[in-house]
């Protein structure tokens, strides 16, 4: 799906409320290789639960958000949203 936090023209960044050590272990155990920022107050982004995925444009405007663990079908919706024909 992605390599080094990139899916096509999109860059993935994960924010975590946890310490950097916890984040590093989590990413390694899940086999994820995208950028992560530890020790973030999720409330600053109006995130009330995890996981939450937020798609923002280059100007920082929220395009769409998904809350909770996504089913395979919901993951496909997210990926379809990232297709060039869906871009705003």
C-alpha positions as a printed Julia matrix, in Angstrom:
88×3 Matrix{Float64}:
   0.0    0.0    0.0
   2.55   2.59   1.02
   6.28   2.92   1.3
   7.89   5.37   3.68
   4.64   7.18   4.4
   3.7    7.77   0.77
   0.6    6.67  -1.13
   0.87   8.15  -4.6
   0.95  11.94  -4.03
  -0.13  11.74  -0.39
   2.09  11.84   2.68
   1.02   9.96   5.8
   1.81  11.33   9.25
   0.53   9.69  12.41
   0.14  11.54  15.67
   0.13   9.71  18.98
  -0.59  10.74  22.57
   2.07   8.21  23.63
   5.79   8.7   24.25
   8.3    8.26  21.43
   9.39   4.86  22.8
   5.81   3.56  22.75
   5.24   4.97  19.27
   8.41   3.36  17.93
   7.45  -0.03  19.37
   3.91   0.28  18.03
   5.03   1.12  14.5
   7.58  -1.7   14.52
   5.13  -4.28  15.86
   2.55  -3.29  13.24
   5.11  -3.2   10.42
   4.36   0.45   9.62
   6.88   2.8    8.08
   5.39   6.27   8.08
   6.29   9.44   9.95
   4.94   9.7   13.47
   4.79  12.5   15.99
   4.64  11.38  19.63
   3.22  13.1   22.72
   0.49  15.05  20.95
  -2.62  16.25  22.77
  -5.23  14.74  20.46
  -7.82  17.19  21.71
  -5.85  19.91  19.9
  -7.05  18.26  16.67
 -10.56  17.64  18.03
  -9.86  13.9   18.05
 -11.89  12.22  20.76
 -11.06   8.59  20.01
  -8.51   6.46  18.29
  -7.88   5.43  15.7
  -9.01   8.43  13.68
  -7.89   9.13  10.11
  -8.15  12.69   8.82
  -7.55  13.68   5.2
  -6.41  17.28   4.83
  -5.5   19.24   1.74
  -2.27  21.15   1.17
  -3.82  24.15   2.96
  -4.65  22.18   6.09
  -8.4   22.01   5.42
 -10.13  18.81   6.47
 -11.54  16.98   3.46
 -12.85  13.88   5.21
 -12.45  11.98   8.49
 -12.9    8.37   9.58
 -13.25   7.37  13.23
 -12.61   3.93  14.7
 -11.02   0.77  13.4
 -11.97   0.41   9.76
 -13.33  -2.75   8.18
 -11.84  -3.94   4.89
 -14.71  -2.25   3.03
 -14.15   1.03   4.88
 -10.42   0.86   4.14
 -11.3    0.56   0.45
 -13.44   3.71   0.76
 -10.44   5.55   2.23
  -8.17   4.36  -0.59
 -10.8    5.25  -3.2
 -10.93   8.75  -1.69
  -7.21   9.08  -2.42
  -7.63   8.33  -6.12
  -6.87  11.3   -8.42
 -10.46  11.56  -9.66
 -11.61  12.15  -6.06
  -9.21  14.99  -5.27
 -10.54  18.43  -4.52
